[in-house]
Amino acid sequence: MARRFYYDTGEEKIGPISGEELLRLRASGEIANDTWVRSENSQTWRPMHSVNLREEEEELRNPSLIKLLLKHASWSTIIMAVAIGVILIALIIGAVSLLWPLFVVLLAIWLINKAIH
């Protein structure tokens, strides 16, 4: 689904219209590069020259993981998941640092067994 936009003429806000229509209006001179626009799902107005429709459509089709997380999860959930991940990594590193002599002995036994047979 294509993103839709509003634009501000200074007298009224018009839209929603398609990105293609927005480009057509700019190409025909009906709106200028400094005309304020916003996407339908945003409250942030920005000048037309800062809108990259190709990038906007690509982001709509393939949103980044961070944007998906922010859209579907609360900050507390994200912070909790990161904290659990950090703790798990610390536990793995701790286990490896404590058990590395055992790994060395097992490797030595395996190598000796390979050499004998």
DAKAFEN-V527289 format. One record per residue. N is the residue number from 1. NEAR is the number of other ideal C-beta (glycine too) atoms within 10 Angstrom. Layout:
# DAKAFEN-V527289
N;NEAR
N;NEAR
This chain:
# DAKAFEN-V527289
1;6
2;11
3;18
4;15
5;22
6;17
7;23
8;15
9;11
10;7
11;6
12;7
13;13
14;14
15;16
16;15
17;16
18;14
19;18
20;10
21;14
22;23
23;14
24;13
25;18
26;18
27;9
28;8
29;7
30;11
31;20
32;11
33;10
34;9
35;19
36;15
37;26
38;18
39;18
40;11
41;9
42;12
43;6
44;7
45;13
46;12
47;12
48;18
49;12
50;9
51;21
52;10
53;15
54;8
55;9
56;15
57;14
58;11
59;13
60;13
61;8
62;7
63;13
64;9
65;7
66;9
67;10
68;10
69;15
70;13
71;8
72;8
73;13
74;10
75;9
76;8
77;11
78;13
79;11
80;12
81;12
82;10
83;10
84;10
85;10
86;10
87;10
88;10
89;10
90;10
91;10
92;10
93;10
94;10
95;10
96;10
97;8
98;9
99;11
100;10
101;8
102;9
103;10
104;10
105;10
106;11
107;10
108;10
109;10
110;10
111;10
112;10
113;9
114;8
115;7
116;6
117;5
